[in-house]
Amino acid sequence: MQKLIKAFENIMVAVTFAEAGEYDEARKISGQAHEEEAATIPVTTDMRAAKKAS
């Protein structure tokens, strides 16, 4: 239950930053920025491996 409350608090803080126009900070607080980075890193790594294999 504590994890859910903390996640809700983080989202509400991110909304506040987004309303103030601080979109990068809002993404960082909400955890979205970290998820985007994690999604792009394996693709880049796989592309490098594919180029080396060619």
Biopython code that builds the backbone (N, CA, C, O; Angstrom):
import numpy as np
from Bio.PDB.StructureBuilder import StructureBuilder

atoms = [
    (1, "MET", "N", (0.818, -1.189, 0.000)),
    (1, "MET", "CA", (0.000, 0.000, 0.000)),
    (1, "MET", "C", (0.866, 1.259, 0.000)),
    (1, "MET", "O", (0.519, 2.258, -0.629)),
    (2, "GLN", "N", (1.997, 1.204, 0.710)),
    (2, "GLN", "CA", (2.883, 2.364, 0.766)),
    (2, "GLN", "C", (3.466, 2.687, -0.617)),
    (2, "GLN", "O", (3.652, 3.856, -0.956)),
    (3, "LYS", "N", (3.752, 1.651, -1.410)),
    (3, "LYS", "CA", (4.280, 1.876, -2.756)),
    (3, "LYS", "C", (3.250, 2.594, -3.627)),
    (3, "LYS", "O", (3.600, 3.462, -4.426)),
    (4, "LEU", "N", (1.992, 2.229, -3.466)),
    (4, "LEU", "CA", (0.925, 2.862, -4.231)),
    (4, "LEU", "C", (0.777, 4.336, -3.845)),
    (4, "LEU", "O", (0.610, 5.194, -4.711)),
    (5, "ILE", "N", (0.837, 4.622, -2.556)),
    (5, "ILE", "CA", (0.730, 6.000, -2.084)),
    (5, "ILE", "C", (1.907, 6.829, -2.602)),
    (5, "ILE", "O", (1.720, 7.961, -3.049)),
    (6, "LYS", "N", (3.100, 6.277, -2.544)),
    (6, "LYS", "CA", (4.292, 6.988, -3.022)),
    (6, "LYS", "C", (4.204, 7.237, -4.526)),
    (6, "LYS", "O", (4.569, 8.315, -4.993)),
    (7, "ALA", "N", (3.730, 6.263, -5.282)),
    (7, "ALA", "CA", (3.579, 6.434, -6.725)),
    (7, "ALA", "C", (2.567, 7.533, -7.030)),
    (7, "ALA", "O", (2.782, 8.342, -7.933)),
    (8, "PHE", "N", (1.475, 7.565, -6.288)),
    (8, "PHE", "CA", (0.462, 8.598, -6.482)),
    (8, "PHE", "C", (1.037, 9.976, -6.161)),
    (8, "PHE", "O", (0.797, 10.933, -6.896)),
    (9, "GLU", "N", (1.790, 10.083, -5.075)),
    (9, "GLU", "CA", (2.420, 11.353, -4.717)),
    (9, "GLU", "C", (3.374, 11.819, -5.809)),
    (9, "GLU", "O", (3.391, 13.000, -6.157)),
    (10, "ASN", "N", (4.167, 10.897, -6.350)),
    (10, "ASN", "CA", (5.106, 11.255, -7.416)),
    (10, "ASN", "C", (4.374, 11.754, -8.658)),
    (10, "ASN", "O", (4.808, 12.717, -9.290)),
    (11, "ILE", "N", (3.285, 11.115, -9.004)),
    (11, "ILE", "CA", (2.508, 11.542, -10.162)),
    (11, "ILE", "C", (1.929, 12.930, -9.930)),
    (11, "ILE", "O", (1.947, 13.763, -10.837)),
    (12, "MET", "N", (1.423, 13.188, -8.745)),
    (12, "MET", "CA", (0.850, 14.502, -8.454)),
    (12, "MET", "C", (1.921, 15.599, -8.491)),
    (12, "MET", "O", (1.655, 16.705, -8.961)),
    (13, "VAL", "N", (3.114, 15.305, -8.005)),
    (13, "VAL", "CA", (4.213, 16.272, -8.088)),
    (13, "VAL", "C", (4.588, 16.496, -9.549)),
    (13, "VAL", "O", (4.831, 17.631, -9.960)),
    (14, "ALA", "N", (4.636, 15.432, -10.329)),
    (14, "ALA", "CA", (4.955, 15.563, -11.751)),
    (14, "ALA", "C", (3.905, 16.414, -12.469)),
    (14, "ALA", "O", (4.253, 17.219, -13.333)),
    (15, "VAL", "N", (2.648, 16.248, -12.127)),
    (15, "VAL", "CA", (1.580, 17.054, -12.726)),
    (15, "VAL", "C", (1.798, 18.525, -12.399)),
    (15, "VAL", "O", (1.626, 19.391, -13.256)),
    (16, "THR", "N", (2.174, 18.797, -11.170)),
    (16, "THR", "CA", (2.423, 20.180, -10.756)),
    (16, "THR", "C", (3.550, 20.799, -11.578)),
    (16, "THR", "O", (3.436, 21.935, -12.041)),
    (17, "PHE", "N", (4.631, 20.054, -11.757)),
    (17, "PHE", "CA", (5.738, 20.562, -12.566)),
    (17, "PHE", "C", (5.303, 20.747, -14.023)),
    (17, "PHE", "O", (5.683, 21.733, -14.654)),
    (18, "ALA", "N", (4.528, 19.834, -14.554)),
    (18, "ALA", "CA", (4.067, 19.948, -15.933)),
    (18, "ALA", "C", (3.178, 21.174, -16.108)),
    (18, "ALA", "O", (3.269, 21.862, -17.125)),
    (19, "GLU", "N", (2.330, 21.451, -15.142)),
    (19, "GLU", "CA", (1.479, 22.634, -15.207)),
    (19, "GLU", "C", (2.306, 23.914, -15.216)),
    (19, "GLU", "O", (1.898, 24.917, -15.802)),
    (20, "ALA", "N", (3.463, 23.881, -14.568)),
    (20, "ALA", "CA", (4.345, 25.049, -14.524)),
    (20, "ALA", "C", (5.243, 25.131, -15.756)),
    (20, "ALA", "O", (6.043, 26.058, -15.877)),
    (21, "GLY", "N", (5.116, 24.168, -16.670)),
    (21, "GLY", "CA", (5.913, 24.184, -17.896)),
    (21, "GLY", "C", (7.246, 23.486, -17.786)),
    (21, "GLY", "O", (8.038, 23.536, -18.726)),
    (22, "GLU", "N", (7.521, 22.840, -16.681)),
    (22, "GLU", "CA", (8.775, 22.118, -16.465)),
    (22, "GLU", "C", (8.589, 20.655, -16.883)),
    (22, "GLU", "O", (8.516, 19.759, -16.042)),
    (23, "TYR", "N", (8.516, 20.438, -18.188)),
    (23, "TYR", "CA", (8.172, 19.112, -18.698)),
    (23, "TYR", "C", (9.269, 18.078, -18.468)),
    (23, "TYR", "O", (8.977, 16.921, -18.165)),
    (24, "ASP", "N", (10.528, 18.485, -18.610)),
    (24, "ASP", "CA", (11.620, 17.533, -18.384)),
    (24, "ASP", "C", (11.656, 17.063, -16.935)),
    (24, "ASP", "O", (11.857, 15.882, -16.656)),
    (25, "GLU", "N", (11.458, 18.004, -16.025)),
    (25, "GLU", "CA", (11.444, 17.645, -14.605)),
    (25, "GLU", "C", (10.250, 16.749, -14.294)),
    (25, "GLU", "O", (10.364, 15.817, -13.498)),
    (26, "ALA", "N", (9.110, 17.026, -14.914)),
    (26, "ALA", "CA", (7.918, 16.199, -14.703)),
    (26, "ALA", "C", (8.166, 14.768, -15.161)),
    (26, "ALA", "O", (7.769, 13.816, -14.489)),
    (27, "ARG", "N", (8.829, 14.620, -16.318)),
    (27, "ARG", "CA", (9.143, 13.268, -16.808)),
    (27, "ARG", "C", (10.093, 12.546, -15.866)),
    (27, "ARG", "O", (9.946, 11.351, -15.609)),
    (28, "LYS", "N", (11.076, 13.294, -15.350)),
    (28, "LYS", "CA", (12.052, 12.686, -14.450)),
    (28, "LYS", "C", (11.370, 12.211, -13.164)),
    (28, "LYS", "O", (11.623, 11.100, -12.700)),
    (29, "ILE", "N", (10.517, 13.042, -12.598)),
    (29, "ILE", "CA", (9.850, 12.695, -11.344)),
    (29, "ILE", "C", (8.883, 11.537, -11.536)),
    (29, "ILE", "O", (8.785, 10.659, -10.678)),
    (30, "SER", "N", (8.175, 11.529, -12.645)),
    (30, "SER", "CA", (7.182, 10.483, -12.865)),
    (30, "SER", "C", (7.826, 9.143, -13.210)),
    (30, "SER", "O", (7.170, 8.102, -13.164)),
    (31, "GLY", "N", (9.116, 9.173, -13.556)),
    (31, "GLY", "CA", (9.790, 7.931, -13.921)),
    (31, "GLY", "C", (9.710, 7.635, -15.399)),
    (31, "GLY", "O", (10.277, 6.646, -15.865)),
    (32, "GLN", "N", (9.029, 8.458, -16.130)),
    (32, "GLN", "CA", (8.865, 8.235, -17.564)),
    (32, "GLN", "C", (10.190, 8.391, -18.300)),
    (32, "GLN", "O", (10.459, 7.638, -19.236)),
    (33, "ALA", "N", (11.016, 9.339, -17.904)),
    (33, "ALA", "CA", (12.291, 9.555, -18.573)),
    (33, "ALA", "C", (13.169, 8.323, -18.460)),
    (33, "ALA", "O", (13.827, 7.937, -19.426)),
    (34, "HIS", "N", (13.187, 7.705, -17.290)),
    (34, "HIS", "CA", (13.984, 6.503, -17.074)),
    (34, "HIS", "C", (13.482, 5.363, -17.951)),
    (34, "HIS", "O", (14.285, 4.617, -18.512)),
    (35, "GLU", "N", (12.171, 5.220, -18.076)),
    (35, "GLU", "CA", (11.597, 4.161, -18.907)),
    (35, "GLU", "C", (11.957, 4.364, -20.368)),
    (35, "GLU", "O", (12.238, 3.393, -21.072)),
    (36, "GLU", "N", (11.956, 5.614, -20.842)),
    (36, "GLU", "CA", (12.307, 5.889, -22.223)),
    (36, "GLU", "C", (13.762, 5.546, -22.491)),
    (36, "GLU", "O", (14.078, 4.969, -23.531)),
    (37, "GLU", "N", (14.662, 5.892, -21.563)),
    (37, "GLU", "CA", (16.068, 5.560, -21.721)),
    (37, "GLU", "C", (16.272, 4.056, -21.757)),
    (37, "GLU", "O", (17.032, 3.552, -22.583)),
    (38, "ALA", "N", (15.606, 3.340, -20.877)),
    (38, "ALA", "CA", (15.743, 1.885, -20.821)),
    (38, "ALA", "C", (15.234, 1.244, -22.102)),
    (38, "ALA", "O", (15.760, 0.217, -22.530)),
    (39, "ALA", "N", (14.225, 1.830, -22.713)),
    (39, "ALA", "CA", (13.665, 1.274, -23.939)),
    (39, "ALA", "C", (14.598, 1.488, -25.126)),
    (39, "ALA", "O", (14.593, 0.677, -26.052)),
    (40, "THR", "N", (15.394, 2.550, -25.128)),
    (40, "THR", "CA", (16.253, 2.832, -26.276)),
    (40, "THR", "C", (17.623, 2.185, -26.173)),
    (40, "THR", "O", (18.246, 1.922, -27.203)),
    (41, "ILE", "N", (18.110, 1.921, -24.985)),
    (41, "ILE", "CA", (19.457, 1.373, -24.828)),
    (41, "ILE", "C", (19.605, -0.003, -25.476)),
    (41, "ILE", "O", (20.573, -0.206, -26.209)),
    (42, "PRO", "N", (18.697, -0.964, -25.247)),
    (42, "PRO", "CA", (18.886, -2.268, -25.878)),
    (42, "PRO", "C", (18.850, -2.209, -27.399)),
    (42, "PRO", "O", (19.567, -2.966, -28.054)),
    (43, "VAL", "N", (18.051, -1.349, -27.969)),
    (43, "VAL", "CA", (17.977, -1.233, -29.422)),
    (43, "VAL", "C", (19.316, -0.758, -29.958)),
    (43, "VAL", "O", (19.815, -1.307, -30.942)),
    (44, "THR", "N", (19.902, 0.241, -29.337)),
    (44, "THR", "CA", (21.200, 0.753, -29.765)),
    (44, "THR", "C", (22.263, -0.330, -29.641)),
    (44, "THR", "O", (23.084, -0.504, -30.542)),
    (45, "THR", "N", (22.251, -1.049, -28.542)),
    (45, "THR", "CA", (23.226, -2.107, -28.326)),
    (45, "THR", "C", (23.067, -3.196, -29.375)),
    (45, "THR", "O", (24.060, -3.680, -29.917)),
    (46, "ASP", "N", (21.840, -3.585, -29.665)),
    (46, "ASP", "CA", (21.602, -4.622, -30.662)),
    (46, "ASP", "C", (22.036, -4.174, -32.052)),
    (46, "ASP", "O", (22.556, -4.981, -32.822)),
    (47, "MET", "N", (21.834, -2.916, -32.383)),
    (47, "MET", "CA", (22.232, -2.406, -33.692)),
    (47, "MET", "C", (23.748, -2.429, -33.828)),
    (47, "MET", "O", (24.270, -2.747, -34.897)),
    (48, "ARG", "N", (24.461, -2.092, -32.750)),
    (48, "ARG", "CA", (25.919, -2.142, -32.799)),
    (48, "ARG", "C", (26.392, -3.571, -33.000)),
    (48, "ARG", "O", (27.313, -3.821, -33.777)),
    (49, "ALA", "N", (25.772, -4.497, -32.309)),
    (49, "ALA", "CA", (26.150, -5.905, -32.446)),
    (49, "ALA", "C", (25.870, -6.397, -33.854)),
    (49, "ALA", "O", (26.654, -7.167, -34.409)),
    (50, "ALA", "N", (24.765, -5.963, -34.437)),
    (50, "ALA", "CA", (24.414, -6.368, -35.804)),
    (50, "ALA", "C", (25.417, -5.817, -36.810)),
    (50, "ALA", "O", (25.777, -6.508, -37.763)),
    (51, "LYS", "N", (25.872, -4.581, -36.609)),
    (51, "LYS", "CA", (26.852, -3.989, -37.516)),
    (51, "LYS", "C", (28.197, -4.704, -37.430)),
    (51, "LYS", "O", (28.873, -4.892, -38.441)),
    (52, "LYS", "N", (28.584, -5.103, -36.207)),
    (52, "LYS", "CA", (29.852, -5.814, -36.030)),
    (52, "LYS", "C", (29.799, -7.179, -36.688)),
    (52, "LYS", "O", (30.801, -7.649, -37.227)),
    (53, "ALA", "N", (28.636, -7.822, -36.648)),
    (53, "ALA", "CA", (28.496, -9.159, -37.219)),
    (53, "ALA", "C", (28.520, -9.138, -38.744)),
    (53, "ALA", "O", (28.858, -10.135, -39.382)),
    (54, "SER", "N", (28.160, -7.994, -39.318)),
    (54, "SER", "CA", (28.101, -7.893, -40.796)),
    (54, "SER", "C", (29.458, -7.836, -41.424)),
    (54, "SER", "O", (29.568, -7.751, -42.647)),
]
sb = StructureBuilder()
sb.init_structure("model")
sb.init_model(0)
sb.init_chain("A")
sb.init_seg("    ")
for serial, (resi, resn, name, xyz) in enumerate(atoms, 1):
    if name == "N":
        sb.init_residue(resn, " ", resi, " ")
    sb.init_atom(name, np.array(xyz, "f"), 0.0, 1.0, " ", f" {name:<3s}", serial, name[0])
structure = sb.get_structure()
